[in-house]
Amino acid sequence: MGLFDSFFKKKNSADEARDRLKLLLVSDRSNCSPETMELIKNDIIKVISKYMEIDPQGLDIQITQNDEEHSGPALFANIPIREMKKKK
Amino acid sequence: MSEVIVITSGKGGVGKTTTTANVGTGLAKEGKKVVLIDTDIGLRNLDVVMGLENRIVYNLVDVVEGNCRIKQAMIKDKKYPDLYLLPSAQTRDKSSVSPEQMKKVVDELKEEFDYILLDCPAGIEQGFQNAIAGADRALIVTTPEVSAIRDADRIIGLLEANDIHKIDLVINRIRMDMVKRGDMLSKDDVLDILAIDLIGVVPDDENIVVSTNQGEPLVGSDSMAGKAYMNICKRVMGQEVPFLDLDTKSFFEKLAGIFKK
């Protein structure tokens, strides 16, 4: 849903339920609290920042179910890079 | 070959007992030998839904404790001679039975029955552990609501952890008018979220309340819920049955729909 839609179109309640459930179940299934996710996120920022300049605001991590069957959940991290650090 | 099926949901009040009563009665209607076991110790109600509450002499705890033989505790259904109920105890608590004892009871019944249906209590504590102990497969009952679906997902995880992998979903009390308005999750939404096999969709139907009032499961009757439950029974037996069209539009609505196009 685009920015326009989210401002002008009222989401119906079934969509809302679906979106809430999807998020909820991912964290239920992974046994991973939002606090833990925040800690993981901060640690990732710390480690990656050693090697490159990243945009901490744009960083997004999620635990999702892998598409292939029989494989467990996977941690996906989307880390926007601003600039590679030059070797000194 | 007998099959032991646990009917479970996590959340209370979504229709486990109604589903157990109707699926059990439907299977008996199809000529199968069926026993229903109420595993909700302390809060028995499968007996009232089946209309057999006045015939109880012994119960599950009596069997486990050796106060009676299993045959003495089983109550024969009013209509179907091959349908039995093993009632739960009303005045005891969940710890009166252990999963091992439950498994022993189920194993004994396996010799005589085609289907053993276990009506599971709500929650994930001892009662749940008892109910799933002897089960080969599970029917998960959910309604298209956030809380029920969340609990169903948790139950799926627990069943898999307990090595029960044949898990089918019953979506209960769906209202097509609300789905169409976008105010209720659809069958496909629920399936997409839970990602397990669907075995039936039961519409919200006033007739269910009437049938519970009378203590007579409505499976196989002409009502929408009656048809939906009969289809579930057939699918449980391995038949392929198309899903009902739950859209109860009147003739004029349908006509209007044609002209709208």
Interface residues (C-beta under 8 A of the other chain):
Chain A: N12 S13 A14 D15 A17 R18 R20 L21 K22 L24 L25 D28 R29 Q65
Chain B: E145 V146 I149 R150 D153 R154 G157 V179 R181 G182 D183 M184 L185 S186 D189 D192 I193 A195
